[in-house]
Amino acid sequence: MARAERDIAVAQYEKTIELAFRDVADALAGRATLTEELRAVRAQEQAEQVRFDLARLRYDGGQSSYLDYLDAQRSLFAVQQQAIRTALAEVQNRISLYKALGGGWRTDPANAAGTPTTAVAAGAAGNS
């Protein structure tokens, strides 16, 4: 019976290790992908900003319609929203990676905000 319990404990331990490695690998793969995606979205955002500025200048100069100006503005806003979503996904991925690597973020039950506890905050302050 003791041998069976030991075998079960070893199997559970191996499963936990496999899950931890998979979580870290997934987070690292996501980090590379999201970083590149964010770079691309930021470049697109800059291009749309230039397009918007040119559309505004053309409209102010009487060279294009207000509809062209609004279309450029709509495109800019859509890309800005995509940039925000991508940046959020990247931050969430960093949090997942930090957690998969062992974290250190512990919440105090009395602290409903979920900010780091004193030991973790002191370690983070030392890294700043």
N, CA, C and O of each residue as an XYZ file, in Angstrom:
512
protein
N       0.830     -1.189      0.000
C       0.000      0.000      0.000
C       0.871      1.248      0.000
O       0.585      2.216     -0.705
N       1.930      1.219      0.793
C       2.837      2.370      0.835
C       3.511      2.573     -0.523
O       3.713      3.706     -0.962
N       3.850      1.482     -1.173
C       4.485      1.562     -2.495
C       3.514      2.175     -3.518
O       3.921      2.991     -4.345
N       2.253      1.789     -3.461
C       1.235      2.328     -4.376
C       1.033      3.820     -4.124
O       0.908      4.598     -5.069
N       1.001      4.217     -2.864
C       0.862      5.640     -2.534
C       2.062      6.434     -3.025
O       1.920      7.555     -3.514
N       3.246      5.843     -2.890
C       4.463      6.503     -3.380
C       4.407      6.658     -4.900
O       4.749      7.714     -5.432
N       3.978      5.606     -5.594
C       3.874      5.659     -7.046
C       2.870      6.726     -7.485
O       3.100      7.443     -8.459
N       1.780      6.822     -6.774
C       0.780      7.856     -7.080
C       1.372      9.239     -6.854
O       1.186     10.135     -7.678
N       2.082      9.420     -5.748
C       2.698     10.715     -5.452
C       3.737     11.076     -6.505
O       3.811     12.233     -6.920
N       4.533     10.118     -6.941
C       5.538     10.366     -7.988
C       4.854     10.744     -9.294
O       5.300     11.663     -9.983
N       3.783     10.051     -9.642
C       3.058     10.359    -10.877
C       2.456     11.762    -10.824
O       2.490     12.490    -11.816
N       1.910     12.139     -9.684
C       1.342     13.483     -9.528
C       2.446     14.539     -9.624
O       2.250     15.596    -10.223
N       3.591     14.250     -9.039
C       4.724     15.175     -9.087
C       5.202     15.347    -10.531
O       5.454     16.467    -10.975
N       5.324     14.241    -11.255
C       5.755     14.312    -12.654
C       4.760     15.096    -13.494
O       5.153     15.868    -14.369
N       3.480     14.903    -13.234
C       2.442     15.638    -13.963
C       2.555     17.127    -13.665
O       2.422     17.947    -14.573
N       2.796     17.487    -12.416
C       2.944     18.884    -12.031
C       4.136     19.513    -12.737
O       4.043     20.642    -13.218
N       5.236     18.808    -12.806
C       6.434     19.313    -13.478
C       6.166     19.504    -14.971
O       6.546     20.522    -15.549
N       5.513     18.525    -15.589
C       5.192     18.634    -17.015
C       4.295     19.840    -17.284
O       4.496     20.562    -18.261
N       3.308     20.056    -16.420
C       2.420     21.207    -16.582
C       3.189     22.525    -16.421
O       2.942     23.487    -17.147
N       4.101     22.556    -15.484
C       4.892     23.771    -15.267
C       5.756     24.079    -16.481
O       5.819     25.225    -16.926
N       6.426     23.052    -17.023
C       7.238     23.275    -18.222
C       6.380     23.707    -19.402
O       6.786     24.565    -20.185
N       5.210     23.123    -19.531
C       4.323     23.503    -20.634
C       3.848     24.947    -20.476
O       3.789     25.692    -21.454
N       3.508     25.344    -19.247
C       3.073     26.722    -19.001
C       4.177     27.711    -19.354
O       3.916     28.744    -19.971
N       5.409     27.398    -18.964
C       6.533     28.291    -19.272
C       6.766     28.335    -20.776
O       6.969     29.413    -21.335
N       6.740     27.193    -21.436
C       6.957     27.160    -22.887
C       5.872     27.930    -23.626
O       6.165     28.664    -24.570
N       4.624     27.768    -23.205
C       3.522     28.504    -23.833
C       3.679     30.010    -23.639
O       3.477     30.791    -24.569
N       4.039     30.406    -22.428
C       4.197     31.830    -22.144
C       5.366     32.429    -22.928
O       5.268     33.555    -23.416
N       6.459     31.693    -23.052
C       7.607     32.193    -23.820
C       7.273     32.306    -25.306
O       7.666     33.269    -25.964
N       6.556     31.329    -25.825
C       6.152     31.380    -27.236
C       5.203     32.551    -27.467
O       5.324     33.266    -28.462
N       4.275     32.744    -26.565
C       3.347     33.867    -26.671
C       4.049     35.201    -26.572
O       3.671     36.162    -27.241
N       5.067     35.260    -25.744
C       5.805     36.518    -25.578
C       6.470     36.939    -26.880
O       6.395     38.104    -27.271
N       7.116     36.000    -27.547
C       7.782     36.313    -28.812
C       6.770     36.763    -29.854
O       6.996     37.737    -30.572
N       5.665     36.055    -29.932
C       4.633     36.384    -30.914
C       4.007     37.750    -30.620
O       3.858     38.576    -31.521
N       3.647     37.979    -29.375
C       2.974     39.227    -29.016
C       3.897     40.436    -29.142
O       3.446     41.521    -29.509
N       5.168     40.263    -28.845
C       6.114     41.370    -28.992
C       6.215     41.792    -30.453
O       6.209     42.981    -30.769
N       6.305     40.816    -31.328
C       6.378     41.119    -32.759
C       5.063     41.718    -33.260
O       5.073     42.657    -34.057
N       3.952     41.190    -32.804
C       2.648     41.724    -33.203
C       2.480     43.161    -32.730
O       1.971     44.005    -33.469
N       2.903     43.441    -31.509
C       2.795     44.799    -30.987
C       3.660     45.755    -31.797
O       3.250     46.883    -32.070
N       4.840     45.316    -32.177
C       5.716     46.151    -33.000
C       5.042     46.474    -34.341
O       5.088     47.612    -34.809
N       4.426     45.473    -34.944
C       3.756     45.672    -36.228
C       2.548     46.599    -36.094
O       2.330     47.463    -36.944
N       1.768     46.422    -35.034
C       0.586     47.262    -34.832
C       1.006     48.708    -34.568
O       0.351     49.637    -35.041
N       2.090     48.907    -33.821
C       2.571     50.278    -33.569
C       3.034     50.947    -34.870
O       2.809     52.141    -35.070
N       3.676     50.179    -35.745
C       4.094     50.725    -37.042
C       2.867     51.088    -37.873
O       2.846     52.127    -38.534
N       1.851     50.238    -37.841
C       0.619     50.530    -38.565
C      -0.065     51.759    -37.977
O      -0.632     52.571    -38.708
N      -0.009     51.890    -36.663
C      -0.609     53.049    -35.998
C       0.077     54.341    -36.452
O      -0.590     55.345    -36.702
N       1.392     54.313    -36.556
C       2.123     55.494    -37.026
C       1.738     55.829    -38.463
O       1.579     57.001    -38.806
N       1.589     54.816    -39.296
C       1.205     55.052    -40.688
C      -0.203     55.645    -40.769
O      -0.452     56.549    -41.566
N      -1.110     55.140    -39.954
C      -2.476     55.673    -39.944
C      -2.509     57.094    -39.394
O      -3.335     57.904    -39.815
N      -1.613     57.402    -38.455
C      -1.541     58.766    -37.931
C      -1.114     59.726    -39.035
O      -1.660     60.823    -39.150
N      -0.144     59.319    -39.845
C       0.301     60.146    -40.970
C      -0.845     60.312    -41.967
O      -1.087     61.411    -42.464
N      -1.547     59.219    -42.254
C      -2.688     59.292    -43.174
C      -3.741     60.254    -42.646
O      -4.286     61.055    -43.406
N      -4.032     60.184    -41.358
C      -5.023     61.066    -40.746
C      -4.572     62.525    -40.839
O      -5.357     63.403    -41.198
N      -3.310     62.771    -40.514
C      -2.796     64.148    -40.582
C      -2.888     64.697    -42.003
O      -3.265     65.853    -42.198
N      -2.551     63.889    -42.978
C      -2.649     64.324    -44.375
C      -4.097     64.558    -44.794
O      -4.394     65.509    -45.518
N      -4.992     63.694    -44.338
C      -6.407     63.867    -44.661
C      -6.944     65.160    -44.048
O      -7.751     65.858    -44.662
N      -6.498     65.465    -42.854
C      -6.928     66.714    -42.208
C      -6.406     67.916    -42.969
O      -7.136     68.882    -43.187
N      -5.142     67.862    -43.377
C      -4.577     68.964    -44.149
C      -5.294     69.131    -45.489
O      -5.573     70.256    -45.905
N      -5.593     68.021    -46.167
C      -6.315     68.094    -47.443
C      -7.716     68.661    -47.236
O      -8.184     69.466    -48.042
N      -8.384     68.250    -46.167
C      -9.730     68.763    -45.892
C      -9.667     70.258    -45.567
O     -10.459     71.046    -46.084
N      -8.715     70.639    -44.703
C      -8.572     72.061    -44.353
C      -8.241     72.909    -45.575
O      -8.641     74.070    -45.657
N      -7.517     72.332    -46.516
C      -7.164     73.055    -47.742
C      -8.230     72.978    -48.815
O      -8.067     73.563    -49.885
N      -9.308     72.277    -48.555
C     -10.389     72.179    -49.522
C     -10.114     71.183    -50.634
O     -10.793     71.220    -51.660
N      -9.147     70.299    -50.468
C      -8.775     69.351    -51.511
C      -9.510     68.016    -51.410
O      -9.519     67.251    -52.374
N     -10.127     67.720    -50.265
C     -10.855     66.460    -50.114
C     -12.092     66.682    -49.267
O     -12.257     67.724    -48.633
N     -12.946     65.691    -49.272
C     -14.219     65.805    -48.560
C     -14.051     65.490    -47.071
O     -13.045     64.937    -46.626
N     -15.078     65.867    -46.340
C     -15.093     65.570    -44.914
C     -15.189     64.061    -44.684
O     -14.711     63.549    -43.672
N     -15.802     63.364    -45.619
C     -15.914     61.913    -45.528
C     -14.535     61.254    -45.562
O     -14.295     60.288    -44.837
N     -13.635     61.763    -46.391
C     -12.264     61.237    -46.431
C     -11.574     61.451    -45.084
O     -10.879     60.569    -44.579
N     -11.778     62.637    -44.515
C     -11.209     62.965    -43.210
C     -11.747     62.007    -42.139
O     -10.979     61.471    -41.340
N     -13.066     61.795    -42.126
C     -13.674     60.898    -41.138
C     -13.228     59.453    -41.334
O     -13.039     58.725    -40.359
N     -13.061     59.038    -42.576
C     -12.595     57.678    -42.842
C     -11.182     57.472    -42.302
O     -10.882     56.433    -41.714
N     -10.314     58.467    -42.504
C      -8.952     58.374    -41.984
C      -8.965     58.346    -40.453
O      -8.191     57.620    -39.829
N      -9.846     59.138    -39.863
C      -9.952     59.162    -38.399
C     -10.461     57.815    -37.868
O      -9.957     57.312    -36.864
N     -11.453     57.240    -38.538
C     -11.987     55.943    -38.133
C     -10.913     54.868    -38.217
O     -10.798     54.031    -37.322
N     -10.130     54.890    -39.283
C      -9.051     53.905    -39.438
C      -8.011     54.064    -38.337
O      -7.521     53.076    -37.790
N      -7.679     55.297    -38.019
C      -6.708     55.555    -36.950
C      -7.226     55.023    -35.618
O      -6.492     54.368    -34.878
N      -8.489     55.306    -35.315
C      -9.058     54.842    -34.052
C      -9.087     53.319    -33.978
O      -8.830     52.745    -32.919
N      -9.398     52.660    -35.092
C      -9.439     51.195    -35.105
C      -8.054     50.615    -34.827
O      -7.923     49.647    -34.078
N      -7.033     51.202    -35.425
C      -5.667     50.708    -35.201
C      -5.227     51.004    -33.770
O      -4.536     50.188    -33.159
N      -5.611     52.143    -33.234
C      -5.268     52.460    -31.847
C      -5.924     51.459    -30.891
O      -5.304     51.032    -29.917
N      -7.163     51.090    -31.167
C      -7.825     50.090    -30.333
C      -7.116     48.743    -30.429
O      -6.959     48.047    -29.426
N      -6.688     48.378    -31.632
C      -5.946     47.120    -31.806
C      -4.625     47.163    -31.037
O      -4.214     46.167    -30.441
N      -3.965     48.320    -31.054
C      -2.703     48.465    -30.321
C      -2.935     48.299    -28.819
O      -2.124     47.684    -28.126
N      -4.018     48.836    -28.333
C      -4.337     48.709    -26.907
C      -4.629     47.254    -26.558
O      -4.166     46.752    -25.534
N      -5.407     46.571    -27.421
C      -5.712     45.153    -27.164
C      -4.439     44.306    -27.192
O      -4.263     43.412    -26.364
N      -3.565     44.590    -28.137
C      -2.326     43.819    -28.243
C      -1.415     44.090    -27.047
O      -0.803     43.168    -26.510
N      -1.325     45.355    -26.631
C      -0.507     45.686    -25.460
C      -1.066     45.012    -24.210
O      -0.306     44.537    -23.366
N      -2.376     44.971    -24.093
C      -2.997     44.286    -22.956
C      -2.668     42.791    -22.979
O      -2.344     42.207    -21.945
N      -2.754     42.186    -24.148
C      -2.429     40.762    -24.270
C      -0.968     40.512    -23.909
O      -0.644     39.500    -23.288
N      -0.086     41.432    -24.296
C       1.330     41.269    -23.966
C       1.553     41.358    -22.453
O       2.321     40.577    -21.891
N       0.892     42.297    -21.806
C       1.025     42.427    -20.351
C       0.463     41.183    -19.656
O       1.058     40.678    -18.705
N      -0.676     40.698    -20.133
C      -1.244     39.485    -19.545
C      -0.309     38.294    -19.748
O      -0.199     37.430    -18.879
N       0.361     38.253    -20.894
C       1.319     37.183    -21.152
C       2.514     37.293    -20.212
O       3.005     36.279    -19.717
N       2.982     38.501    -19.964
C       4.093     38.677    -19.015
C       3.702     38.207    -17.625
O       4.500     37.594    -16.916
N       2.479     38.497    -17.247
C       1.990     38.051    -15.939
C       1.938     36.521    -15.894
O       2.321     35.908    -14.898
N       1.464     35.917    -16.977
C       1.409     34.449    -17.043
C       2.798     33.839    -16.961
O       3.002     32.829    -16.287
N       3.756     34.455    -17.651
C       5.130     33.960    -17.605
C       5.699     34.094    -16.202
O       6.336     33.170    -15.696
N       5.475     35.226    -15.582
C       5.952     35.442    -14.222
C       5.354     34.400    -13.275
O       6.045     33.841    -12.423
N       4.071     34.158    -13.443
C       3.393     33.164    -12.601
C       3.939     31.755    -12.878
O       4.156     30.975    -11.950
N       4.156     31.438    -14.155
C       4.660     30.105    -14.513
C       6.075     29.881    -14.008
O       6.460     28.747    -13.723
N       6.847     30.944    -13.896
C       8.218     30.815    -13.411
C       8.304     30.823    -11.889
O       9.403     30.784    -11.335
N       7.194     30.871    -11.227
C       7.210     30.793     -9.770
C       6.613     32.005     -9.116
O       6.307     31.986     -7.924
N       6.442     33.060     -9.882
C       5.758     34.242     -9.389
C       6.381     34.843     -8.162
O       7.591     35.055     -8.095
N       5.563     35.107     -7.218
C       5.967     35.809     -6.033
C       4.876     36.804     -5.666
O       4.965     37.532     -4.677
N       3.867     36.807     -6.485
C       2.736     37.698     -6.275
C       1.743     36.972     -5.392
O       1.058     36.045     -5.824
N       1.681     37.408     -4.160
C       0.750     36.811     -3.220
C      -0.184     37.883     -2.732
O       0.244     38.998     -2.435
N      -1.446     37.564     -2.646
C      -2.391     38.551     -2.146
C      -2.657     38.294     -0.676
O      -2.737     37.151     -0.224
N      -2.790     39.363      0.040
C      -3.128     39.314      1.453
C      -4.657     39.296      1.529
O      -5.302     40.142      0.910
N      -5.249     38.369      2.260
C      -6.717     38.309      2.325
C      -7.331     39.634      2.779
O      -8.445     39.962      2.370
N      -6.630     40.397      3.612
C      -7.149     41.678      4.079
C      -7.011     42.742      2.998
O      -7.637     43.799      3.081
N      -6.189     42.465      1.979
C      -5.938     43.418      0.911
C      -6.696     42.968     -0.331
O      -6.184     42.167     -1.113
N      -7.898     43.472     -0.515
C      -8.747     43.035     -1.629
C      -8.239     43.533     -2.974
O      -8.655     43.013     -4.010
N      -7.350     44.526     -2.991
C      -6.866     45.093     -4.252
C      -5.926     44.144     -4.974
O      -5.726     44.286     -6.181
N      -5.345     43.184     -4.273
C      -4.456     42.227     -4.923
C      -3.074     42.781     -5.193
O      -2.389     42.313     -6.102
N      -2.650     43.765     -4.424
C      -1.309     44.300     -4.589
C      -0.310     43.371     -3.924
O      -0.691     42.554     -3.087
N       0.963     43.482     -4.282
C       1.948     42.560     -3.709
C       2.073     42.730     -2.205
O       1.878     43.817     -1.661
N       2.404     41.630     -1.553
C       2.623     41.705     -0.124
C       3.943     42.406      0.148
O       4.702     42.689     -0.780
N       4.217     42.684      1.399
C       5.393     43.465      1.769
C       6.686     42.826      1.286
O       7.552     43.527      0.763
N       6.840     41.528      1.442
C       8.078     40.855      1.039
C       8.281     40.978     -0.468
O       9.395     41.232     -0.926
N       7.231     40.804     -1.225
C       7.332     40.901     -2.665
C       7.558     42.350     -3.077
O       8.365     42.629     -3.964
N       6.848     43.271     -2.433
C       7.007     44.689     -2.764
C       8.424     45.155     -2.457
O       8.983     45.962     -3.198
N       9.010     44.654     -1.371
C      10.372     45.038     -1.039
C      11.351     44.520     -2.088
O      12.303     45.210     -2.454
N      11.113     43.314     -2.562
C      11.976     42.754     -3.619
C      11.816     43.529     -4.911
O      12.797     43.751     -5.620
N      10.600     43.946     -5.233
C      10.362     44.711     -6.457
C      10.980     46.096     -6.335
O      11.507     46.628     -7.312
N      10.923     46.680     -5.155
C      11.497     48.010     -4.961
C      13.007     47.967     -5.116
O      13.612     48.929     -5.589
N      13.612     46.872     -4.725
C      15.057     46.751     -4.843
C      15.497     46.610     -6.299
O      16.649     46.898     -6.620
N      14.599     46.171     -7.183
C      14.910     45.996     -8.595
C      14.724     47.268     -9.392
O      15.147     47.334    -10.546
N      14.103     48.280     -8.811
C      13.815     49.511     -9.558
C      15.018     50.356     -9.774
O      14.923     51.419    -10.387
